[in-house]
């Protein structure tokens, strides 16, 4: 393929890209300052839930992935972001059980997945990623049982988990990730950064 043919191909393939950029340029961008990424809200949007599923899939599953693994992760996100689940978590936050509702829901989902996998007699190797997630969620719950917000280095130190395995779980749990004034703080649902932090 010569350079001219490649340029023609690229031009054809990038028409939608150019259209989006031109449209935004014409209408403008209405920026608004947002203090934190609130994953309890962001996960209700498909593009964000797909990203979190992709992160979990990449981190917790070996290269011999199966389609049903991804489907189960999508179902987990769907359960966590359903209106009834979000109401339950909001109620636990309002009643002072800060953050524990999200952990309880995710723990229950993982237990259900593992129970169903055992009943279906799926090999342990296919259950292992969910056992690992369940163990990691328990470590995060112990850590956030002692504080509402923390920097990723403190979370890593306490849990002994690499941040690549922590990030998608915190997102799945609906945490807020502060990236502006309080750079890189993660707060459990209902959590507030204390001034001395």
BELJOZI-V258642 format. One record per backbone hydrogen bond with DSSP energy under -1.0 kcal/mol. CO is the residue of the C=O (numbers start at 1). NH is the residue of the N-H. Records with the same first field share a line. If there is no record, write none. Layout:
BEGIN
CO: NH ; NH
END
This chain:
BEGIN
2: 6
3: 7
4: 8
5: 9
6: 10
7: 11
8: 12
9: 13
10: 14
14: 18
15: 19
16: 20
17: 21
18: 22
19: 23
20: 24
21: 25
22: 26
23: 27
24: 28
29: 31
35: 179
37: 177
38: 41 ; 42
39: 43
41: 44
42: 45
45: 49
46: 50
47: 51
48: 52
49: 53
50: 54
51: 55
52: 56
53: 57
54: 58
55: 59
56: 60
57: 61
63: 65
66: 69 ; 70
67: 71
68: 72
69: 73
70: 74
71: 75
72: 76
73: 77
74: 78
75: 79
76: 80
77: 81
82: 86
83: 87
84: 88
85: 89
86: 90
87: 91
88: 92
89: 93
90: 94
91: 95
92: 97
93: 96
96: 98
99: 103
100: 104
101: 105
102: 106
103: 107
104: 108
105: 109
106: 110
107: 111
108: 112
109: 113
110: 114
111: 115
112: 116
113: 117
114: 118
115: 119
116: 120
117: 122
118: 121
123: 126
124: 128
127: 131
128: 132
129: 133
130: 134
131: 135
132: 136
133: 137
134: 138
135: 139
136: 140
137: 141
138: 142
139: 143
140: 144
143: 146
148: 188
150: 186
151: 155
152: 156
153: 157
154: 158
155: 159
156: 160
162: 165 ; 166
163: 167
166: 170
167: 171
168: 172
169: 173
170: 175
171: 174
175: 39
176: 187
177: 37
178: 184 ; 185
185: 178
186: 150
187: 176
188: 191
194: 197
END
